[in-house]
Amino acid sequence: MRAIMKRFNVLVMLALAGSLVFQSSLYSQSTTPELNAIQTVVPFLTISPDSRAGAMGDAGVATSPDNYSTYWNPAKYAFIDGNSGFALSYSPWLRALIPDINIAYLSAYRRIDTRQVVSMSLIYSSLGDIPFTDDFGNVSRTFKPNEFALDGTYARLFSENLAGGVAFRFIYSNLTGGEPVGGTETKPGISFAADLSAYYTNNTRLSGKDFDYAFGINFSNIGSKMSYTDARDPDFIPMNMKLGSSGTLILDRYNKITLALDINKLLVPTPPVYNEDREIIAGKDPNVAVAVAVFQSFFDAPGGFREELREITYSAGAEYLHNEQFAIRGGYFHENASKGNRKYFTTGAGFKMNVFAIDVSYLMPVVQNHPLARTLRFSIAFEFDALRNASRKSNT
């Protein structure tokens, strides 16, 4: 097998660098601190799966609990109102580049008692049909690369205002279908990871009105490295620290406004700067164990503390909710130009009935001709309690 067609090369770059960072095992590392994106595999784990947070600039660590809490902060489930429910979402991803990349998300939760909730979720990424060619350019096989992560989550109330949560995750990534790439044998990548999170919420009075506020933290995807070939060292998955806060001002019986702010930092090594002999002249050795990488990620940037600050992404969002049924949302996401240059505004809306809720979001990049341009997300959620109540009413 001499080559994979150009379309596959684009998809591999997107699959390994969906957040516009590149995998070190397939691409050369940066040699300048001015453009020094952090490198991970399976970046689909960093893509917001739901329309609510997607419309709020990808802020969701400390917003009110919903069916997508596993992704943002598993501890939020302990405060969810219902006893059980499920949700699914869909996004045609990066359609400005490739027409058939899709991301789907499915989640469900069940309350054990007043203090404990369990949930499961699945995120699936399909990268479209990829034709493989032989030495003469003839198509020998068509393969559809795919990746998924399966989660199990447990959340528990510690007090009236504080909860903790853990999630365990199995990650599978099959980009080549076992076909050799550049003369190197390949295989699907597999990893195991966990999340550890906390969520605090309380209320007070502000300008004579009720004000609910919350703080959240989630150390996500802390897990084993992943490899697509035995010929190279494995690479880090996107281990991440999410910090967030939110405040909801209840204007009156029917109207409320929520503001949310998240910051995120990848807990993986920053690529160092090498000289011509491949010796590190700035930064630290990235070939370290997972536990070392998590702590080292706070001080290993070759540009020092200033570069460490550039590695933080910011998400800010707002939500107006009327009568607990209709929502209008907006937000902004910012990433430094040297770390990926994702800068975009988001907007969206939601409509909730007794049984289900529908949300949609739209992404508008600041940079022209950006691959994320015109990205849509669709979400729908069902509450089993409402379904049962509706069934009882229909039978009486």
VEXDREN-2710 file (C-alpha; in Angstrom, 1 decimal):
% VEXDREN-2710
k/r/px/py/pz
1/MET/0.0/0.0/0.0
2/ARG/1.8/3.1/-1.2
3/ALA/-0.6/5.9/-0.3
4/ILE/-3.9/6.9/1.1
5/MET/-5.7/9.4/-1.0
6/LYS/-5.5/13.1/-0.1
7/ARG/-9.0/13.0/1.5
8/PHE/-7.7/10.5/4.0
9/ASN/-4.7/12.6/4.8
10/VAL/-6.9/15.5/5.6
11/LEU/-9.1/13.3/7.8
12/VAL/-6.2/11.9/9.8
13/MET/-5.0/15.5/10.5
14/LEU/-8.5/16.4/11.7
15/ALA/-9.0/13.2/13.7
16/LEU/-5.7/13.6/15.4
17/ALA/-5.9/17.4/15.6
18/GLY/-9.6/18.2/15.6
19/SER/-8.8/21.1/17.9
20/LEU/-6.2/22.2/15.4
21/VAL/-3.3/20.5/17.2
22/PHE/-1.2/17.8/15.7
23/GLN/-0.1/14.3/16.9
24/SER/3.6/14.0/17.5
25/SER/3.9/10.5/16.2
26/LEU/2.7/11.5/12.7
27/TYR/3.9/15.1/12.3
28/SER/7.1/16.9/13.3
29/GLN/7.1/18.8/16.5
30/SER/7.1/22.5/16.7
31/THR/10.5/24.2/16.8
32/THR/9.4/27.6/17.7
33/PRO/7.6/28.8/20.8
34/GLU/5.6/31.3/18.8
35/LEU/3.4/28.5/17.2
36/ASN/3.5/25.6/19.6
37/ALA/0.2/23.8/19.8
38/ILE/-0.2/21.0/22.3
39/GLN/-0.4/17.5/20.8
40/THR/-2.9/14.8/21.6
41/VAL/-4.8/12.0/20.0
42/VAL/-8.6/11.4/20.0
43/PRO/-9.4/15.2/20.1
44/PHE/-13.1/14.4/19.5
45/LEU/-13.2/14.1/23.4
46/THR/-12.7/17.8/23.6
47/ILE/-15.7/18.7/21.3
48/SER/-18.8/19.9/23.1
49/PRO/-21.5/17.3/22.3
50/ASP/-24.6/19.3/23.3
51/SER/-26.4/22.3/21.9
52/ARG/-27.0/24.1/25.2
53/ALA/-23.3/24.5/26.1
54/GLY/-22.5/24.7/22.4
55/ALA/-24.6/27.8/22.2
56/MET/-23.0/29.3/25.3
57/GLY/-19.4/29.4/24.0
58/ASP/-18.8/25.8/25.2
59/ALA/-19.3/26.8/28.8
60/GLY/-20.9/24.0/30.9
61/VAL/-18.8/23.1/34.0
62/ALA/-20.9/25.0/36.5
63/THR/-24.2/25.6/34.7
64/SER/-27.4/23.9/36.0
65/PRO/-27.5/20.1/35.7
66/ASP/-28.9/18.5/32.6
67/ASN/-28.7/15.3/30.6
68/TYR/-25.3/16.2/29.3
69/SER/-23.6/16.6/32.7
70/THR/-21.4/13.6/32.2
71/TYR/-19.3/15.5/29.6
72/TRP/-19.0/18.8/31.5
73/ASN/-19.1/17.8/35.2
74/PRO/-20.4/14.4/36.4
75/ALA/-20.9/15.8/39.9
76/LYS/-23.8/18.0/38.6
77/TYR/-26.0/14.9/38.2
78/ALA/-26.4/14.8/42.0
79/PHE/-28.5/18.0/41.8
80/ILE/-30.6/17.0/38.7
81/ASP/-34.4/17.3/39.3
82/GLY/-35.7/14.2/37.7
83/ASN/-35.3/10.5/38.6
84/SER/-34.3/9.3/35.1
85/GLY/-34.0/10.5/31.6
86/PHE/-32.0/10.2/28.4
87/ALA/-30.8/12.5/25.7
88/LEU/-29.1/12.4/22.3
89/SER/-27.4/15.0/20.1
90/TYR/-25.9/15.2/16.6
91/SER/-23.5/17.5/14.8
92/PRO/-22.3/17.5/11.2
93/TRP/-18.7/18.4/12.1
94/LEU/-16.2/20.4/10.0
95/ARG/-18.5/20.5/7.0
96/ALA/-16.5/23.4/5.6
97/LEU/-13.8/20.8/4.8
98/ILE/-15.3/17.4/4.6
99/PRO/-19.0/16.7/3.9
100/ASP/-19.5/13.5/5.9
101/ILE/-17.9/13.9/9.3
102/ASN/-20.5/13.4/12.1
103/ILE/-20.5/13.4/15.9
104/ALA/-23.3/11.8/17.9
105/TYR/-23.8/11.6/21.6
106/LEU/-26.2/9.5/23.7
107/SER/-26.6/9.7/27.5
108/ALA/-28.9/8.4/30.2
109/TYR/-29.2/8.8/33.9
110/ARG/-31.0/7.1/36.8
111/ARG/-31.4/8.3/40.4
112/ILE/-30.6/5.7/43.0
113/ASP/-31.9/7.7/46.0
114/THR/-32.0/11.3/47.1
115/ARG/-28.2/11.5/47.2
116/GLN/-26.9/9.2/44.5
117/VAL/-27.2/9.2/40.7
118/VAL/-25.6/6.9/38.1
119/SER/-25.4/7.5/34.3
120/MET/-24.0/6.2/31.1
121/SER/-23.0/8.0/27.9
122/LEU/-21.6/7.2/24.5
123/ILE/-19.9/9.7/22.1
124/TYR/-19.3/8.4/18.5
125/SER/-17.4/10.1/15.8
126/SER/-17.6/9.0/12.2
127/LEU/-15.0/10.3/9.7
128/GLY/-16.7/9.4/6.5
129/ASP/-15.7/7.0/3.7
130/ILE/-12.0/6.8/2.9
131/PRO/-10.7/5.1/-0.3
132/PHE/-7.4/3.3/-0.1
133/THR/-5.3/3.0/-3.3
134/ASP/-2.7/0.5/-4.5
135/ASP/0.7/1.3/-6.1
136/PHE/-1.0/2.1/-9.4
137/GLY/-3.6/4.5/-7.9
138/ASN/-6.5/2.0/-8.1
139/VAL/-9.0/2.0/-5.3
140/SER/-8.5/-1.3/-3.4
141/ARG/-10.7/-0.7/-0.4
142/THR/-13.0/1.8/1.2
143/PHE/-13.0/2.2/5.0
144/LYS/-14.9/4.4/7.4
145/PRO/-12.7/5.6/10.3
146/ASN/-14.5/5.9/13.5
147/GLU/-13.9/6.7/17.2
148/PHE/-16.0/6.3/20.3
149/ALA/-15.9/6.7/24.1
150/LEU/-18.2/4.8/26.5
151/ASP/-18.7/6.2/30.0
152/GLY/-20.1/5.1/33.3
153/THR/-20.7/7.8/35.9
154/TYR/-21.5/8.0/39.6
155/ALA/-22.4/11.2/41.4
156/ARG/-23.2/11.8/45.1
157/LEU/-24.3/14.6/47.3
158/PHE/-21.9/15.3/50.2
159/SER/-24.1/18.1/51.7
160/GLU/-27.0/20.3/50.7
161/ASN/-24.7/22.4/48.5
162/LEU/-21.8/20.2/47.5
163/ALA/-21.5/17.1/45.3
164/GLY/-18.7/15.0/43.8
165/GLY/-18.6/12.7/40.8
166/VAL/-16.4/10.2/39.0
167/ALA/-16.6/8.8/35.5
168/PHE/-14.8/5.8/34.0
169/ARG/-14.2/5.8/30.2
170/PHE/-13.3/3.3/27.5
171/ILE/-11.9/5.0/24.4
172/TYR/-11.5/3.3/21.0
173/SER/-10.1/4.9/17.8
174/ASN/-9.8/3.1/14.5
175/LEU/-8.4/5.4/11.8
176/THR/-6.9/3.0/9.3
177/GLY/-8.8/-0.3/9.6
178/GLY/-5.5/-2.1/10.1
179/GLU/-4.0/-0.9/6.7
180/PRO/-0.3/-0.1/6.7
181/VAL/0.5/3.7/6.5
182/GLY/3.8/4.7/5.0
183/GLY/5.1/1.2/5.3
184/THR/4.2/1.0/9.0
185/GLU/1.7/-1.5/10.4
186/THR/-1.2/0.1/12.2
187/LYS/-3.9/-0.9/14.7
188/PRO/-6.9/0.6/16.5
189/GLY/-6.0/2.8/19.5
190/ILE/-7.4/1.9/22.9
191/SER/-7.3/3.8/26.2
192/PHE/-8.9/3.8/29.6
193/ALA/-9.5/7.1/31.5
194/ALA/-11.4/8.6/34.4
195/ASP/-12.9/11.9/35.4
196/LEU/-12.9/13.4/38.9
197/SER/-15.2/16.3/39.6
198/ALA/-17.0/18.5/42.1
199/TYR/-19.9/20.9/42.0
200/TYR/-21.0/23.5/44.6
201/THR/-24.2/25.5/44.3
202/ASN/-25.9/28.0/46.6
203/ASN/-28.2/31.0/46.5
204/THR/-28.4/34.5/47.9
205/ARG/-30.1/37.9/47.3
206/LEU/-28.8/40.4/44.7
207/SER/-30.5/43.7/44.2
208/GLY/-33.5/42.4/46.0
209/LYS/-33.8/39.4/43.7
210/ASP/-32.9/35.7/44.1
211/PHE/-29.5/34.8/42.8
212/ASP/-28.3/31.2/42.3
213/TYR/-24.5/30.7/41.9
214/ALA/-22.3/27.7/41.3
215/PHE/-18.7/26.6/40.9
216/GLY/-17.4/23.4/39.3
217/ILE/-14.2/21.6/38.6
218/ASN/-13.6/18.5/36.5
219/PHE/-10.3/16.7/35.9
220/SER/-11.3/14.8/32.7
221/ASN/-9.7/12.1/30.6
222/ILE/-7.0/11.2/33.1
223/GLY/-5.8/8.0/31.6
224/SER/-3.4/5.8/29.6
225/LYS/-1.6/6.8/26.5
226/MET/-2.8/5.6/23.1
227/SER/-0.9/4.1/20.2
228/TYR/-1.9/3.3/16.6
229/THR/1.3/1.3/15.9
230/ASP/3.9/-0.8/17.7
231/ALA/6.6/1.0/15.9
232/ARG/6.2/4.3/17.7
233/ASP/5.8/5.5/21.3
234/PRO/2.2/6.0/22.4
235/ASP/0.7/9.5/22.7
236/PHE/-1.3/11.3/25.3
237/ILE/-5.1/11.6/25.2
238/PRO/-6.5/15.0/25.9
239/MET/-6.3/15.0/29.7
240/ASN/-7.9/18.3/30.8
241/MET/-8.7/20.5/33.7
242/LYS/-12.0/22.4/33.6
243/LEU/-12.9/25.2/36.0
244/GLY/-16.2/27.0/35.8
245/SER/-18.6/29.4/37.6
246/SER/-22.1/30.5/36.9
247/GLY/-24.7/32.9/38.2
248/THR/-28.4/33.0/37.6
249/LEU/-30.5/36.1/38.4
250/ILE/-34.2/35.3/38.8
251/LEU/-35.9/38.4/37.5
252/ASP/-39.4/37.3/38.3
253/ARG/-41.6/34.3/38.3
254/TYR/-41.2/33.7/34.6
255/ASN/-37.8/35.1/33.6
256/LYS/-34.2/34.4/34.6
257/ILE/-30.7/35.1/33.1
258/THR/-27.7/33.0/33.5
259/LEU/-24.0/34.0/33.0
260/ALA/-21.3/31.3/32.8
261/LEU/-17.5/31.4/32.5
262/ASP/-15.2/28.3/32.0
263/ILE/-11.5/28.0/31.7
264/ASN/-9.7/24.9/30.4
265/LYS/-6.2/23.7/30.3
266/LEU/-4.8/20.5/28.8
267/LEU/-2.8/18.5/31.3
268/VAL/-0.4/17.0/28.7
269/PRO/3.2/18.1/27.9
270/THR/3.9/21.1/25.8
271/PRO/6.2/20.4/22.9
272/PRO/9.7/21.6/23.7
273/VAL/12.1/23.4/21.4
274/TYR/14.8/21.3/19.7
275/ASN/18.1/22.3/18.1
276/GLU/19.4/20.7/14.9
277/ASP/20.7/17.7/16.8
278/ARG/17.2/17.1/18.3
279/GLU/18.4/18.2/21.8
280/ILE/16.0/20.1/24.0
281/ILE/17.0/23.7/24.4
282/ALA/13.8/25.0/25.9
283/GLY/11.0/23.2/27.8
284/LYS/11.0/19.7/29.2
285/ASP/11.1/16.2/27.9
286/PRO/7.5/15.2/26.7
287/ASN/8.2/11.5/26.9
288/VAL/7.1/11.0/30.5
289/ALA/4.5/9.0/32.4
290/VAL/0.9/10.1/32.7
291/ALA/1.1/11.1/36.4
292/VAL/4.3/13.1/35.7
293/ALA/2.7/14.8/32.6
294/VAL/-0.3/16.0/34.6
295/PHE/1.9/17.9/37.1
296/GLN/4.6/18.9/34.6
297/SER/1.9/20.5/32.3
298/PHE/1.8/23.5/34.6
299/PHE/5.4/24.5/34.1
300/ASP/6.9/22.8/31.1
301/ALA/6.2/25.3/28.3
302/PRO/9.4/26.5/26.6
303/GLY/8.2/30.1/26.8
304/GLY/7.8/29.9/30.5
305/PHE/4.8/31.2/32.5
306/ARG/3.7/33.5/29.8
307/GLU/3.3/30.6/27.4
308/GLU/1.5/28.6/30.1
309/LEU/-1.1/31.3/30.3
310/ARG/-1.5/31.1/26.5
311/GLU/-2.5/27.5/26.9
312/ILE/-5.7/28.3/28.8
313/THR/-8.9/28.6/26.7
314/TYR/-11.8/30.7/27.8
315/SER/-15.5/30.1/27.3
316/ALA/-18.2/32.7/28.2
317/GLY/-21.9/32.3/27.8
318/ALA/-25.3/33.7/28.6
319/GLU/-28.8/32.2/28.7
320/TYR/-32.2/33.8/29.0
321/LEU/-34.9/31.4/30.1
322/HIS/-38.6/32.3/29.9
323/ASN/-41.1/30.2/32.0
324/GLU/-38.7/27.3/32.1
325/GLN/-39.7/26.6/28.5
326/PHE/-38.0/28.9/26.0
327/ALA/-34.3/29.8/26.0
328/ILE/-32.1/32.1/24.0
329/ARG/-28.3/31.7/24.3
330/GLY/-25.1/33.2/23.2
331/GLY/-21.4/32.9/23.9
332/TYR/-17.8/33.3/22.9
333/PHE/-14.8/30.8/22.9
334/HIS/-11.2/32.0/22.8
335/GLU/-8.0/30.1/22.2
336/ASN/-4.6/31.8/21.8
337/ALA/-3.3/32.0/18.2
338/SER/-0.2/30.1/19.1
339/LYS/-2.2/27.2/20.5
340/GLY/-4.7/26.6/17.8
341/ASN/-6.4/29.9/17.2
342/ARG/-10.0/28.8/17.8
343/LYS/-12.0/32.0/18.3
344/TYR/-15.7/31.9/17.6
345/PHE/-19.1/33.3/18.7
346/THR/-22.0/30.9/19.3
347/THR/-25.7/31.3/19.5
348/GLY/-28.7/29.1/19.9
349/ALA/-32.1/28.5/21.3
350/GLY/-34.0/25.8/23.2
351/PHE/-37.7/24.8/23.7
352/LYS/-38.9/22.6/26.5
353/MET/-42.2/20.8/26.9
354/ASN/-43.2/18.5/29.8
355/VAL/-41.8/15.4/28.2
356/PHE/-38.9/16.6/26.0
357/ALA/-36.6/19.5/25.3
358/ILE/-35.1/20.5/21.9
359/ASP/-31.9/22.6/21.6
360/VAL/-30.0/23.9/18.6
361/SER/-26.7/25.9/18.4
362/TYR/-24.7/27.6/15.6
363/LEU/-21.0/28.5/15.6
364/MET/-19.5/31.6/13.9
365/PRO/-15.7/31.7/13.8
366/VAL/-13.9/35.0/14.1
367/VAL/-11.3/33.9/11.5
368/GLN/-12.4/33.8/7.9
369/ASN/-12.4/30.4/6.0
370/HIS/-12.2/28.6/9.3
371/PRO/-13.0/24.8/9.2
372/LEU/-15.5/25.2/12.1
373/ALA/-17.6/27.7/10.1
374/ARG/-21.3/27.1/10.0
375/THR/-21.2/24.3/12.6
376/LEU/-24.7/23.2/13.8
377/ARG/-25.5/21.1/16.8
378/PHE/-28.9/19.5/17.5
379/SER/-30.0/18.0/20.9
380/ILE/-33.1/16.4/22.2
381/ALA/-33.7/15.2/25.8
382/PHE/-36.5/13.2/27.4
383/GLU/-37.5/13.0/31.1
384/PHE/-38.9/9.6/32.0
385/ASP/-40.9/11.0/34.9
386/ALA/-42.7/13.3/32.5
387/LEU/-43.4/10.4/30.2
388/ARG/-44.9/8.3/33.0
389/ASN/-47.0/11.2/34.2
390/ALA/-48.3/11.8/30.7
391/SER/-49.1/8.1/30.3
392/ARG/-51.0/8.1/33.6
393/LYS/-53.1/11.1/32.5
394/SER/-53.9/9.4/29.2
395/ASN/-55.1/6.3/31.0
396/THR/-57.4/8.2/33.4
END
